[in-house]
Amino acid sequence: MTADSPQTDAQVFDLAGQLAPAFELLTGALPLDSVVAAADVKDQLRRLVVAWPGAQMVLVERQVGLPLSPLAPPLIVVSGAGGVGKTALAVALASQCQRPIARLRMDQLQRVQNASGFLAHAGHQLLQAEAIALVDIPGLADTADGHLFSALREFVHRRQFPVIIEFTPSGCGLPLWLRKADMIAELPHPDVHNRELLWELHLPVELPLSTDIDVPALAAGWSLNGGQIQRAVAVGWRLAVALQPSQPVMTMAQLRQGAQAQQAPLVPQRRQRTLTLDAIVASDATHEQLKAVALALRGRPALRAQWGTDVQLDNNNALFILLEGPIGCGKTWTAHALAASASAQLVPLPARLMTMDNDLARQRFLAEAAAAGAIVLCDDAEAGFARRPADSHGLQDLQNQQQLAELLRDLENYDGAVLFATGVVGSLDPALLRRLHIRVSFDELNPEQRAHCLRRWVPERAPLAADVDFADLGKKFDLPPARMRIAMTRAAMAAHAEGSPTLTLRHCDAALTAEAHAAGKVIWSGAGRKPERVVDDLPPDHPLRPIRRV
């Protein structure tokens, strides 16, 4: 069957009956130009499938021997996350070539008793109909069912018709038997321009649309792929029909609800904290370091614009800043204050994006954050940037090394500032420490600073009793700011539960004592020498474990 001989309904019906139930015939004409993908990718796919019969005929006529004859049909791998348009590209390619296309359903193939025999029969039917086979393979397919995927590999290896593989990465790379494909096309997540095209494609002119619909705003506000945009339009249309069944008109608000149902906004809208650097309780040396960081965040764009970004000034795009200090000293609050001083939004990097399984999602997240001019926060950095062992020989150690290298590479390429916060700086990998531009250390607070911090954490409208002395409480309780905040909140709740008209010293002392005991601190009554021991400290010499007698 050539491009000049279109398929008939009878041929399609006969093919569908022969391939059931494991193969699903995909019908419907889809222009290749309407698929949002790179133009060179679509042109190369078209040439591979259309020119294959002619290329094989030329080799036969000229009697060309090995290694080119016989010429195998093309094997094409289309890789990408779910919803980026892999199936649409395959269907459009089949429509362009005027060939039927049948998709292998792995769930139905698992129910077939003799998978090898069925696939051999299906291959004969596909060859007779001059069809294209579409196979969807997940990233961990090789580990699912050995016999099933051995039969599938044999089906692909002995093909006499074009085969398109849909590969969805999920933790593993491309299997070795697919790396010999004639073409490997990777479909990335659509950028803002392509999202505008997808919204225009899925908003047909036949639908009654309101005049307030702003397609660029929809594309910029939600990082959706093609499948999500299609479902967002469907949700918006259902809302419009539910509101006005007789004369539905889809509005911008309904499309926003449809997009919100698919994914959160591009940059998560977190609760805005009105924090300033002056509100951070820290030592004078730490405040000087924070002022230097704020100047660097505000002045770096001007420096890059005036002096350039030569290698002598900056070896990478990102500005790496480390906030180190004990747990609860206020590192995360300081990050919010630094972002506010730079008039930028702080976007935490999710822990799930610190693995190799989500490297494409991480790159997309960083690209969108850079477009928004946001500052990325890697909180609890010791979890994602832990020190690698010196003698790493196992497979897991090698994978951890590769994961950290890819994570650092992506963060180095980020066009903006990256803040790292950790309470155990000694556990960070030297590869990260070498790349740091600025390090800010948080020391323990003195009694005056602890008293000021306690006063700050009291609710604004809470009536204080006359016996509350924050200076004395600051001397008595050596706690970090985070624990003091929890203690004062607990004291306020206890006073309100008792029906007390004021927040008394008894409530504050009891809450701070409970929090100190939770932290393993010894409370000093003021008599004698202040103890230095911590309750949770272990003795210097651990007792030997008794020998188990057999």
Disulfide bonds with the S-S distance in Angstrom:
none
